[in-house]
């Protein structure tokens, strides 16, 4: 993979900050457009590259879900000098973000969960979850070929740095992280924005509705559903709409106390012109 395109990044300056976390087998490339939009609003934006990601398939042999969570924790701690810190995560990054908010309520001002991987889509991943409980998966298929990424926009898809394969053992870590994050959902006490894509081929958008019902301790849960585009929302056709939603959400909570406002619920995002 092109190390420059998948490198971590830090953008912008300001008293408030946002930590961006990419998805499983992905890289900071996935969330860069969102980072640029938030930096333009006067935030310091940091997107680390999670251990084992964005380089070679073999790099993922030496890490597990604990390394990913530790990296997210360290990135959050590094932003402790800022007045308020928001966390936004894509897919698996949303699981990590959930856990940060649950375990560090004093540090996380608000969450933006983009295509959160709380439920996978399709019978294949349901089978994977069952096989992950045994060593059978690694014995039969030690590597998984990855031919592309879930983006509908042809230009963005052609530019996407894609890891050609990954160790199937890391799927066990993904499922473990999913279980841990789901257990932590009731502990989240900050405002939450949940963004899903109706045509997502990786995670089930119903997971967004599930989160909305179970984030009972959050002072606000706003869910927005995009009709166009696939799983990697920040890079797809609804990316500008997502950036506007996240930016507006952050602006609302930069100066407010955490009390439940009158608005909330689901919004249907119109396609871009």
KOLNUDO-547105 format. One record per atom (N, C-alpha, C, O): residue in three letters; x negated, y, z negated. Coordinates in steps of 0.2 Angstrom, whole numbers, plus 5000, padded with zeros to 4 digits. Last residue first. Layout:
ALAXYZ/...
This chain:
UNK513350885023/UNK513550905030/UNK513150885036/UNK513250895041/UNK513450735013/UNK513150795015/UNK513350825022/UNK513550775026/UNK514950675006/UNK514350665010/UNK514050735012/UNK514450785012/UNK515450714989/UNK515550714996/UNK514950705000/UNK514450724997/UNK515650614975/UNK515250664978/UNK515350664986/UNK515350604989/UNK516750614962/UNK516650584969/UNK516250634973/UNK516450694974/UNK516550584945/UNK516550634951/UNK516450594957/UNK515950554957/UNK517250534930/UNK516950514936/UNK517050574941/UNK517550604941/UNK516950614914/UNK517250564918/UNK516850564925/UNK516350584926/UNK517050794909/UNK516750724909/UNK517050684914/UNK517450704919/UNK517350934899/UNK517350894905/UNK516950834905/UNK516550824900/UNK517250984886/UNK517950964888/UNK517950924895/UNK518350884896/UNK515850914877/UNK516250964880/UNK516850944883/UNK517050884882/UNK515250864861/UNK515650844867/UNK516050904870/UNK516450934867/UNK513650934858/UNK514350924856/UNK514750914862/UNK514550934867/UNK512150974855/UNK512450914858/UNK513150904855/UNK513250864850/UNK511951144861/UNK511951094855/UNK512351034858/UNK512751034863/UNK511151204876/UNK511751184872/UNK511551144866/UNK511151104866/UNK510151224884/UNK510251274879/UNK510751264874/UNK510951294870/UNK510151124893/UNK509451154891/UNK509551194885/UNK509151204881/UNK511251074898/UNK511051044891/UNK510351074889/UNK510151054884/UNK511451124910/UNK512051134905/UNK511751114898/UNK512051144894/UNK510351084917/UNK510451154916/UNK510951164910/UNK510951204906/UNK510550954919/UNK510050974915/UNK510151044912/UNK510051064907/UNK511650954928/UNK511750924921/UNK511150944916/UNK511350964911/UNK511051014939/UNK511651054935/UNK511651024928/UNK511851054923/UNK510150914942/UNK509950984941/UNK510451024937/UNK510251054932/UNK510950814945/UNK510450804940/UNK510250874938/UNK510250884932/UNK511650864956/UNK512050844950/UNK511550844944/UNK511750864939/UNK510650894965/UNK511050954963/UNK511450934956/UNK511450964952/UNK510050774968/UNK509650824965/UNK510050884962/UNK509950904956/UNK511250714974/UNK510950684967/UNK510550744964/UNK510650754958/UNK511250784986/UNK511850784981/UNK511650764974/UNK511850794969/UNK510050744991/UNK510150814989/UNK510750824985/UNK510650864980/UNK510250604993/UNK509750634989/UNK509850704987/UNK509750714981/UNK511050545002/UNK511450574996/UNK510950604991/UNK511050634986/UNK510250475010/UNK510650535013/UNK510950575007/UNK511050635008/UNK508750434999/UNK509250425004/UNK509750485006/UNK509550545004/UNK507950454989/UNK507650464995/UNK508150455001/UNK507950455007/UNK508750444977/UNK508350504978/UNK508050514985/UNK507950564987/UNK509350304979/UNK509750364981/UNK509350434981/UNK509450474986/UNK509150164984/UNK508550214982/UNK508850284984/UNK508650324988/UNK510350094988/UNK510050094981/UNK509550154979/UNK509650174974/UNK511150205000/UNK511050134997/UNK510750144990/UNK510850194987/UNK512450305008/UNK511750295005/UNK511750225001/UNK512250204999/UNK513950385002/UNK513450365007/UNK512750355004/UNK512650384999/UNK514650404990/UNK514950364995/UNK514450345001/UNK514550295004/UNK514150404974/UNK514050434980/UNK514350384986/UNK514150324985/UNK514850454959/UNK514850404963/UNK514750434970/UNK515150474973/UNK514450504942/UNK514550524949/UNK514450464954/UNK513950424953/UNK514950524925/UNK514750474931/UNK514950504937/UNK515450534938/UNK514450584910/UNK514750604916/UNK514450544922/UNK513850534922/UNK514650584893/UNK514450534899/UNK514850564905/UNK515450554906/UNK514150664878/UNK514450664885/UNK514250614889/UNK513650594889/UNK513650614867/UNK514150674866/UNK514450684873/UNK515050714873/UNK513650434864/UNK513350494868/UNK513950554867/UNK514550544868/UNK514150324858/UNK513850374854/UNK513650444857/UNK513450484854/UNK514650254868/UNK515150284864/UNK514850334859/UNK515150374857/UNK514450184881/UNK513950244878/UNK514350284873/UNK514450344874/UNK515350104887/UNK514950084881/UNK514450134878/UNK514250124873/UNK515950164898/UNK516350144893/UNK515950124886/UNK516250134881/UNK514850194906/UNK515250244904/UNK515650224898/UNK515850264894/UNK514350064909/UNK513950104904/UNK514450164902/UNK514350184896/UNK515350014917/UNK515249984911/UNK514850024906/UNK515050024900/UNK515150104928/UNK515750104924/UNK515750074917/UNK515950094912/UNK513850054932/UNK513950124930/UNK514650134926/UNK514550174921/UNK514149924936/UNK513749934930/UNK513750014927/UNK513750024921/UNK514749944948/UNK515249934942/UNK514849934935/UNK515149954930/UNK513749944957/UNK514050004955/UNK514450004949/UNK514550044945/UNK512549824955/UNK513249834956/UNK513449894953/UNK513349914947/UNK511049834965/UNK511349834959/UNK512149844960/UNK512349884965/UNK510849814979/UNK510349784974/UNK510749784967/UNK510749724964/UNK511549884988/UNK511449814989/UNK511049784984/UNK511049714984/UNK512750014987/UNK512049994984/UNK512049914985/UNK512549884984/UNK513750094991/UNK513550044996/UNK512850014993/UNK512549984998/UNK514050184981/UNK514550134982/UNK514250074987/UNK514550024986/UNK512850224969/UNK512950224976/UNK513450164978/UNK513350104976/UNK512850324954/UNK512850254957/UNK513050274965/UNK513250324967/UNK512350394939/UNK512450404946/UNK512350344950/UNK511850304949/UNK512750464924/UNK512650404927/UNK512750414935/UNK513350434936/UNK512050564911/UNK512350564918/UNK512150504921/UNK511650474921/UNK512250594894/UNK512050554899/UNK512450564906/UNK513050574906/UNK511750664879/UNK512150674885/UNK511850624890/UNK511250624891/UNK511250554866/UNK511150614870/UNK511650614875/UNK511950564877/UNK511150434859/UNK511550484856/UNK511450554860/UNK511650604857/UNK511250254860/UNK511050314864/UNK511450374861/UNK512150374862/UNK511650144855/UNK511150184851/UNK511050244854/UNK510750294851/UNK512350064864/UNK512650094859/UNK512250144854/UNK512550184851/UNK511150014872/UNK511650064874/UNK512050094869/UNK512050154869/UNK510349904868/UNK510249974866/UNK510750024867/UNK510750084864/UNK510749794875/UNK510849794868/UNK510749864865/UNK511049884860/UNK510349844888/UNK511049834887/UNK511149834879/UNK511649864877/UNK508949834886/UNK509249894887/UNK509949894886/UNK510249944883/UNK508749694885/UNK508549734879/UNK508949804880/UNK509149834875/UNK509149644897/UNK509549624891/UNK509349674885/UNK509849694881/UNK508249704906/UNK508949724906/UNK509349704900/UNK509749744898/UNK507049644901/UNK507149714900/UNK507849734901/UNK508149784897/UNK507349514906/UNK507249534899/UNK507349604897/UNK507749624892/UNK507349544920/UNK507949514916/UNK507949524909/UNK508449544905/UNK506049574922/UNK506649624923/UNK507249604920/UNK507649644917/UNK505349464918/UNK505349524914/UNK505849574915/UNK506049614911/UNK505849374928/UNK505949364921/UNK505949424916/UNK506349434912/UNK505249434938/UNK505949444938/UNK506149424931/UNK506649444929/UNK503949404937/UNK504149474935/UNK504849484935/UNK505149524931/UNK503849284943/UNK503849284936/UNK504049354933/UNK504249354928/UNK503649304956/UNK504349294954/UNK504349294946/UNK504949304944/UNK502649434961/UNK502649374958/UNK503349364955/UNK503649404952/UNK503049504978/UNK502849514970/UNK502949444967/UNK503249404970/UNK502649584993/UNK502849534989/UNK502749544982/UNK502349594980/UNK502349714999/UNK502549655003/UNK502849595000/UNK503249555002/UNK503049864994/UNK502549804992/UNK502749744995/UNK503349724995/UNK503150005005/UNK503449945002/UNK502949885000/UNK502549865004/UNK503450165007/UNK502850115005/UNK503150055001/UNK503450064996/UNK504450235019/UNK504450205013/UNK503850155012/UNK503750115016/UNK504650285032/UNK504150305028/UNK503950275021/UNK503450285018/UNK505750215036/UNK505150205040/UNK504550235036/UNK503950205037/UNK506750265027/UNK506550195027/UNK505850185031/UNK505450145028/UNK506850395031/UNK506550385025/UNK506350315024/UNK505850295021/UNK507350375044/UNK506750415044/UNK506450395037/UNK505850375037/UNK508650305041/UNK508050275045/UNK507450305045/UNK506950275044/UNK509450285027/UNK509150335031/UNK508550315035/UNK508050285032/UNK509750185018/UNK510050185024/UNK509750235029/UNK509850225035/UNK508750075008/UNK508850145010/UNK509150145017/UNK508950105022/UNK508049965000/UNK508749975001/UNK508850055002/UNK509050084998/UNK506549895009/UNK506849925003/UNK507549955005/UNK507749965011/UNK505749745014/UNK505949815015/UNK506249845008/UNK506149815003/UNK505349615011/UNK505249645018/UNK505449715019/UNK505249745024/UNK504549525001/UNK504949585001/UNK504849625007/UNK504349655008/UNK504449364994/UNK504249415000/UNK504749464999/UNK505349454998/UNK503849304979/UNK504449324983/UNK504249374988/UNK503949424986/UNK503049164973/UNK503049234975/UNK503649244979/UNK503949204982/UNK503349034968/UNK502849084964/UNK502849154966/UNK502749194962/UNK504548934967/UNK504348994972/UNK503949044968/UNK504249094965/UNK504448824958/UNK504748814965/UNK504548874970/UNK504348864976/UNK503948874947/UNK503648814949/UNK503848804957/UNK503448784961/UNK504648994944/UNK503948994945/UNK503648934949/UNK503248944953/UNK505948924941/UNK505848974947/UNK505148984949/UNK504948984955/UNK505748844930/UNK505848814937/UNK505748864942/UNK505448844947/UNK505648884917/UNK505048894921/UNK505148864928/UNK504648874933/UNK507248964913/UNK506748904913/UNK506148924917/UNK506148974921/UNK507849084914/UNK507849054907/UNK507448984907/UNK507348964902/UNK507949114927/UNK507449144923/UNK507349114916/UNK506949124912/UNK509049044932/UNK508349014933/UNK507849044929/UNK507349014927/UNK510049144929/UNK510049084926/UNK509349044926/UNK509149014922/UNK509549254937/UNK509649264930/UNK509649194926/UNK509349184921/UNK509649194950/UNK509049204947/UNK509049214940/UNK508549194936/UNK511049184951/UNK510649124951/UNK509949134948/UNK509749094944/UNK511249324952/UNK511649284947/UNK511249224946/UNK511149194940/UNK510649354964/UNK510349374958/UNK510649344952/UNK510349334946/UNK511549284973/UNK510849264972/UNK510449284966/UNK510149254963/UNK512749344972/UNK512649274969/UNK511949254968/UNK511749214964/UNK512849524969/UNK512749464973/UNK512649394969/UNK512349404964/UNK511849644960/UNK512449624965/UNK512249564968/UNK511749544971/UNK511649664942/UNK511449644949/UNK511949634953/UNK512549614951/UNK511849784930/UNK512149724933/UNK511849724940/UNK511849764944/UNK510949884927/UNK511249844921/UNK511649784924/UNK511749734920/UNK510049974933/UNK510049904935/UNK510349864929/UNK510049814926/UNK510750124939/UNK510450084934/UNK510550014935/UNK511149994937/UNK510750234949/UNK510750164951/UNK510550114945/UNK510050074947/UNK510050334937/UNK510150334944/UNK510150254946/UNK509650224945/UNK510350424923/UNK510250354925/UNK510550344932/UNK511150354934/UNK509750544914/UNK510050534920/UNK509850464923/UNK509250454924/UNK509950604897/UNK509750554902/UNK510050564908/UNK510650574909/UNK509250724885/UNK509750704890/UNK509450654894/UNK508850644896/UNK508250734876/UNK508750784876/UNK509350764880/UNK509950774878/UNK507250644866/UNK507550644872/UNK508250684872/UNK508650664868/UNK506750644853/UNK506350674858/UNK506750674865/UNK506550714869/UNK507550594844/UNK507350654842/UNK506950684848/UNK506850744848/UNK507750464848/UNK508350504849/UNK508150584848/UNK508450624850/UNK507050344853/UNK506750404851/UNK507250464852/UNK507150504856/UNK507750234856/UNK507250224851/UNK506950294849/UNK506550294844/UNK508650274866/UNK508950234860/UNK508450234854/UNK508650244848/UNK507850334875/UNK508350374872/UNK508550344865/UNK508750374860/UNK507150224879/UNK506750284876/UNK507250324872/UNK507150344867/UNK508150144885/UNK507750124879/UNK507350174875/UNK507350184869/UNK508450214896/UNK508950204891/UNK508650184884/UNK508850204879/UNK507250214903/UNK507550274900/UNK508050264895/UNK507950304890/UNK507250074907/UNK506750104902/UNK506950164899/UNK506850184893/UNK508350074915/UNK508350034909/UNK507850054904/UNK507950064898/UNK507950164925/UNK508450184921/UNK508550144914/UNK508750164909/UNK506950084931/UNK506750144927/UNK507350174923/UNK507150204918/UNK507749994938/UNK507349974932/UNK507150034928/UNK507050034921/UNK508550134944/UNK508550064944/UNK508250034937/UNK508550044932/UNK507650274939/UNK507950244945/UNK507950164944/UNK507450144943/UNK507850404926/UNK507650334929/UNK508050304934/UNK508650314934/UNK507450544917/UNK507850514923/UNK507550454925/UNK506850454926/UNK507550634902/UNK507250574906/UNK507750554911/UNK508350544910/UNK507050794895/UNK507550754898/UNK507150694902/UNK506550694903/UNK506550884882/UNK506250834887/UNK506850794889/UNK507250764885/UNK506151044876/UNK506650994877/UNK506350944882/UNK506050974887/UNK504851104874/UNK505451124870/UNK505951064870/UNK506151044865/UNK503351004874/UNK503851044877/UNK504451054873/UNK504651014868/UNK502450924868/UNK502350994867/UNK502951034870/UNK502951094869/UNK502750794872/UNK503050814866/UNK502950884864/UNK503250914860/UNK502350724883/UNK502750784884/UNK503050814878/UNK503450854878/UNK501750614878/UNK501350664881/UNK501650724883/UNK501350774884/UNK502850534875/UNK502450564870/UNK502050614872/UNK501950664869/UNK503250484888/UNK503650534884/UNK503250564878/UNK503350624877/UNK502150414891/UNK502250464895/UNK502750514892/UNK502650574892/UNK502250314882/UNK501650354882/UNK501750414886/UNK501550474884/UNK503450244885/UNK503350284879/UNK502750334879/UNK502850384876/UNK503050204898/UNK503550254897/UNK503550284891/UNK503650344890/UNK502050104894/UNK501850164898/UNK502450224898/UNK502250274898/UNK502850024887/UNK502350054883/UNK502150114887/UNK501950174885/UNK503649964897/UNK503950004891/UNK503450044888/UNK503550104886/UNK502649904904/UNK503049954907/UNK503449994902/UNK503450054903/UNK502149804895/UNK501749854898/UNK502149914901/UNK501949974900/UNK503349734893/UNK503049774887/UNK502549824890/UNK502549874887/UNK503549664905/UNK503949714903/UNK503749764897/UNK503949814897/UNK501849644911/UNK502449614909/UNK502949674907/UNK502649734907/UNK500349604921/UNK500749644917/UNK501449614915/UNK501649564918/UNK499649534931/UNK499349554925/UNK499749594920/UNK499449614915/UNK500249524943/UNK500149464939/UNK499949474932/UNK500049434928/UNK500349644949/UNK500949634945/UNK500849564941/UNK501249544937/UNK499249644958/UNK499249684952/UNK499749674947/UNK499749684941/UNK499549574969/UNK499149534963/UNK499149574957/UNK499149554952/UNK500149664977/UNK500649614974/UNK500249584968/UNK500549564963/UNK499449834974/UNK499449764978/UNK499949714974/UNK500049724968/UNK500249964971/UNK499549954974/UNK499549884978/UNK499649884984/UNK501449994964/UNK501250034969/UNK500550024972/UNK500250074975/UNK501149924948/UNK501649944953/UNK501249994958/UNK500750024956/UNK500449894936/UNK500549844941/UNK500949864947/UNK500949824952/UNK501350014926/UNK500749964927/UNK500949914932/UNK501449884932/UNK502150154935/UNK502150094930/UNK501650044931/UNK501450034937/UNK501550304937/UNK501650244940/UNK501550194935/UNK501050184932/UNK502550444930/UNK501950404930/UNK502150344935/UNK502650324937/UNK503050604933/UNK503250534936/UNK502650494936/UNK502250494940/UNK503550754927/UNK503050704927/UNK503350634929/UNK503850614926/UNK503850924928/UNK504150854930/UNK503550814930/UNK503050824933/UNK504451064920/UNK503851024921/UNK504150954922/UNK504450924918/UNK505651164928/UNK505451114923/UNK504851094925/UNK504551094931/UNK506251264937/UNK505851284931/UNK505651234926/UNK505551254920/UNK506851214948/UNK507251244943/UNK506951264937/UNK507251284932/UNK505851144955/UNK506051214957/UNK506551244953/UNK506651304953/UNK505851034948/UNK505251074947/UNK505451144949/UNK505251194946/UNK506950974953/UNK506950994946/UNK506351044945/UNK506451084941/UNK506450944966/UNK507050984965/UNK507151014958/UNK507251074957/UNK505450864964/UNK505250924967/UNK505850974966/UNK505751034965/UNK506050754959/UNK505550784955/UNK505450854958/UNK505450904954/UNK506850704970/UNK507150734964/UNK506650774959/UNK506850824956/UNK505750674978/UNK506250724980/UNK506650754974/UNK506750814974/UNK505150564970/UNK504850624971/UNK505250684974/UNK505250734971/UNK505550434968/UNK505950494964/UNK505650554966/UNK505850604963/UNK504850354976/UNK505550344976/UNK505850404973/UNK506450424975/UNK503450374973/UNK503750394979/UNK504450404979/UNK504750444982/UNK503150304961/UNK503450374961/UNK503650404967/UNK504050454967/UNK503850144966/UNK503250184964/UNK503550254963/UNK504150264965/UNK504349974964/UNK504350034967/UNK503750074965/UNK503250044963/UNK504549854957/UNK504149854963/UNK504049914967/UNK503849914972/UNK505849944949/UNK505549874950/UNK505149874957/UNK505549874962/UNK505750124950/UNK506050054949/UNK505650004950/UNK505050014951/UNK505150264940/UNK505350234946/UNK505650164945/UNK505650144939/UNK505550404930/UNK505350334930/UNK505650294936/UNK506250294937/UNK505150564925/UNK505450524930/UNK505150454930/UNK504550444930/UNK505450684912/UNK505050624914/UNK505450584919/UNK506050564918/UNK505450854912/UNK505850794914/UNK505350744915/UNK504950754919/UNK505450994900/UNK505150944905/UNK505650894906/UNK506150884903/UNK505351174896/UNK505751104896/UNK505451064901/UNK505151084906/UNK504551284899/UNK504651254892/UNK504951194891/UNK504851154887/UNK503551254914/UNK504151274910/UNK504151254903/UNK503751204902/UNK503151204931/UNK502951224924/UNK503551254921/UNK504051274924/UNK502751074943/UNK503151134940/UNK502851144933/UNK502351114931/UNK502350904942/UNK502550964946/UNK502851014941/UNK503050994936/UNK501350754945/UNK501650804940/UNK501750874943/UNK501250894947/UNK501350584949/UNK501350654951/UNK501550694945/UNK501950674940/UNK500550434955/UNK500950474950/UNK500850544952/UNK500450564955/UNK500650374972/UNK500250394966/UNK500750434961/UNK501250454963/UNK501050324984/UNK501350294978/UNK501050324972/UNK501150294966/UNK500250394993/UNK501050404993/UNK501350374987/UNK501850394985/UNK498950354990/UNK499150424990/UNK499950434989/UNK500150474985/UNK498950214993/UNK498850234986/UNK499050314985/UNK499350324980/UNK499850125003/UNK499550185003/UNK499550214996/UNK500050234993/UNK499649945000/UNK500050005000/UNK499650065000/UNK499050064998/
